[in-house]
Amino acid sequence: MTYPVQDEKEAVHRVEQALAQYGPFVSLAEAARQTGVHLATLADAVRHQRIPALRVQKQRWLVRISAVQAYLSQDNLDSSLALANRLKANGLLDEAQTHTPRVFAKVQPVNYAGDRTLSEWITEERR
C-alpha cells in the first residue's frame, strides 16, 4: 500500500478489506483504555513495528486488541505492566495494576470586561 491515500473511497475499501481479513480493529486510544497500557507506549510500539497496525491516515493507526495482548505477554517487553506481571508470576507482587488516567474537572471560562489587559488582571488575581 502506498500512503497517503488520496481517494477516500479507496481508503474505506482498504479498511474494509483489512477488517474482513484480520478481524476488528480499534484505535490506539481505545486499545490503551482496554488494556491499561499507556497510549505513548502503544504508539511507540506501533512506530517501531513491534505491534502490527493498520495505517488509515497519516497519524492514525488501528490495532487489534489480540495483537496488543500478545505484545504484552512477550518476555522482552519494556512496559511497566509487563514487568509487574512478571513480578506477580514470581510471587513478588500481589497484583499487577494498570495505569489509571487522570480525569480533570471541566473549567468554565471567566468572562472579563475591564480596563486592564487580561494578563495584568490574571497576575493580580494570583497575588
Secondary structure by P-SEA (a helix, b strand, c coil): cccccccaaaaaaaaaaaaacccccccaaaaaaaccccaaaaaaaaaaccbbbbbccccbbbbbaaaaaaaaaccccccaaaaaaaaaaaccccccccbbbbbbcbbbbbbbbccccaaaaaaaaac
